Amino acid sequence: AQKITQTQPGMFVQEKEAVTLDCTYDTSDPSYGLFWYKQPSSGEMIFLIYQGSYDQQNATEGRYSLNFQKARKSANLVISASQLGDSAMYFCAMRETNSGYALNFGKGTSLLVTP
Amino acid sequence: DTAVSQTPKYLVTQMGNDKSIKCEQNLGHDTMYWYKQDSKKFLKIMFSYNNKELIINETVPNRFSPKSPDKAHLNLHINSLELGDSAVYFCASSQAGDREIRAVYGYTFGSGTRLTVV
C-alpha cells in the first residue's frame, strides 16, 4: 500500500503567488518524520523542509512552510511568493522508526511557475 | 567538496552486460542507500546499509548486488542488464544514529546515475 500520497500530478502557479502541494501519509508508527524534496530538471534532489511527528509547530524554511495536520495525516508544502526557479518536481517523503532508516517517497507533483 | 558523489553520471550499455555504479560520501554518515527513479519519476528504495550492514533489501532482482567495503562507500553491481533496468539510480547517505527520528537527520543525495540499457 502506498504510504505517501501526492494527488496532484501537475500544478500551475503564477509568479509571486503562493501554492500548496498536497501530501497525505499512512502510518501507525507514533514516531515518524516527513520531508519535502525538490527535483529540478537538472535532476538533483534538494532537501527543502522537515517535520517531525512530535513537533508542535509547523516547520518553516524561508519561503517554504509545512502545513502539518497530524490528525488528518497530511503534510502539505506551501511555497510563498513563487519564483520561476521553483518550477520542478516536488516529492513528499516519510521515514518511520521501522523503515530501516530509509525514506518512502510519494509519486511527486510537477510544479510549473508561469510569468 | 562533493558530499555524496556517484560515478559514472551516465552509463549506456547493452543488454546482458554487467556494470557497476560507485558511490562515496565524505559526510561521516553511517547509513547509505540506493534508490531507483523510474521513467515516471517514482523513487523507490532498493537497499540501505548501516555501518556496512545490510538493513533493507527490497524486492529487487538478485542481479542487483550492493557492496559496502566501508561506511563511506556503497557500490551497486548489476549483472545481466535488462531493458527494464534503465532508470536513474541515486545514492544517498544519512546519519541514522540510534533510530531516534525526532532530530533532523538529513539525507544527502548524490547527483544520480542515468543508466540506459539498449
Interface residues (C-beta under 8 A of the other chain):
Chain A: S31 Y32 G33 F35 Y37 Q39 G43 E44 M45 F47 Y50 G52 Y54 M89 F91 A93 R95 E96 T97 S99 G100 Y101 A102 L103 N104 F105 K107 G108
Chain B: T31 Y33 Y35 K40 K41 F42 L43 K44 I45 S48 N50 I55 I56 V88 F90 A92 S94 A96 R99 I101 R102 A103 V104 Y105 G106 Y107 T108 F109 S111 G112 R114
